[in-house]
C-alpha cells in the first residue's frame, strides 16, 4: 500500500491502524528499550542500523511489537517481509529467505523477516530460519505474547536478542488518544474530549494502545449517530460499560495472575487476593484450577498452623467441581479470605523436603530390628508398645542409634502449631532427644 498521501488508506481501516507510529518520535512507551540509554538506542541511527541484530520482541498485545519492527525496517532502510505464524508454512518462510537473498545479490542489505505470533510455529517451522539467521541472509524480528523461554526453541533463543515490552501506562495511552483526536490520519479534530474522558478510556484499555484507540473509535461512532462532537464520560460508559480485562487462560497472564493470587494469600492480604481472584474469574479461568491451587496452598503455606484449612480447601475444590460457575465464585471467595487470614506455617513442607534431600543424598539406614515387621534374627530383641506405658511414649529409638538425633520438623509458634511446639518439647524429653 502506498502511504505517501495523508488519507491514502483503504476504506474502513481502523483508527488503530491509521495511527500506527512511523518513527520513534511518534512512539509512546517502552522507554526502557528505546530511550537514549536503552538497548535499541544503538540502532536508532543510520550507522547503528547497519549492524541490526536478529531480535525477539516479547510482550502483551497492543504494546508496539509490530510497530517497532516496521520502524526499525524504515530506519535501517531494509526491506520488511511480514509473515504471520498463524497461517504461514515452511514454504512461506523459504520464499521470504529467497527474497532476502535476491536483495543481497543485487547489492542490498539482508531483509528483515518479521514473524508475528512466532510462538505459534512448530519446532520445525521455527528452526527453518536458523541457517538464514546464522549466515546473515535475513534479520529475524519475532513477536510473541508468550514467554519465549517456554514457547520457542533454545536454538532460536541463542540467536536473537530478547527485548521485553510492557503494558503502556495511562499517561502514554492518554498521549496516544490525544494525538489521535487531532491528527489528520486520525479524527482530524472533529471531536473534543476532556482529559478526564481520555483518562477513563485509558483505564478501560488496560495498557493496550490498540484497545484504547478502538474504544475511542467506537465512542465517536456512537456520538456521531447523535450528531454530537463532544465525547463525554456518559458516552464512554454507554460504549464500553466494562473494562477490557487482559487475561489469557493459557499464556503468561494465566501464570502471572495465579502467582500473584497465591502470593497475596500467602502474604495474608485478602483484598489483593480477591482482586486477582476476580481477574481470573472474569477472564474465564477454570475454577477447578483455582480451587486446586488453594488446596496446595493450604497444605504448603498454612499447614499445621491451622489444620482445618486443608479440609476447607479440599471441600471447596469438590463444591466448585459440582456446582460450577457463576455460583462457584462464592466458595472460592470465602476460602480465599479464610486462607489469607489464617496463621501461616510451612514447617511441614520444609520438613518433608529436608527428609527427602537426605534420602536422595544417600541416607538410607537399615530398619532397626525392633521396628521390622518380622524379627527372625534375634527373638530377644522386641518392640516396646507405647500404649503399655503410663506416659504413652517409649524412649526406644525409631532410627538407628547413630542417627536418632535427626531433626526435620521445626514447628513455628503460629496458630495451632504453637500448641504442637509445646507438645513436641515434652515428647522430645520423653524420647530422650534434645
PyMOL commands that set and color helices and strands:
alter all, ss='L'
color gray80, all
select helices_A, chain A and resi 15-18+24-26+31-34+41-43+46-49+65-76+90-105+118-120+123-134+148-151+154-157+170-182+195-205+209-225+233-239+252-266+270-282+287-306+308-323+328-341+347-360+369-371+386-388+401-403+417-431
alter helices_A, ss='H'
color red, helices_A
select strands_A, chain A and resi 55-58+80-84+111-116+138-144+161-164+192-193+230-231
alter strands_A, ss='S'
color yellow, strands_A
deselect
rebuild
show_as cartoon
